Amino acid sequence: MQPKASLSGWKRVTPALDIEVQHGIPVHVYCKDTVQPYDDHQITDRVHELTGLSVSVHDAINLSTKEHEWSVCIDKSEFVEVLHRLALASAAMFVDRFHKPIDQSAVDWNRSEFSYDFNHAVEHCCIPWGTLDKQRYFERYTHVMKTESLRLVDAGISPLIDAE
């Protein structure tokens, strides 16, 4: 089975239900209702089965009478896991670009990727801006990134990078 953190793209979970995933993080849900609409609980169960993350769905849009789309909000208690998955993706991107593991000289990379990923993790978890101490997460994030980049290089893995 593909590791949950490496899932990206649209994934069909039932004949009428698709989930958009970026780096193992659910972003949107799309349903083509051919028989009856899915309720929120059925959708969140399917998202959890696919990604391992607990979510709620919101901002429902009726694209037509039988097509619906929702945004996804990941449970706040899973913020660290979301940031972890983003750190793994950033490590893969570094290895793809530079063909070496992240080392002490990658200070700018560490700071810029952390800021980018932290902000996205906050958005994915629907956490109000300014309520988390950003620096509390920096050391763990960079450790995950460095460890993953070293693992990829040592194993000779050339990661597949999906454009965002």
PyMOL commands that set and color helices and strands:
alter all, ss='L'
color gray80, all
select helices_A, chain A and resi 4-6+40-51+76-98+107-124+134-154
alter helices_A, ss='H'
color red, helices_A
select strands_A, chain A and resi 9-14+17-22+25-32+55-64+67-74
alter strands_A, ss='S'
color yellow, strands_A
deselect
rebuild
show_as cartoon
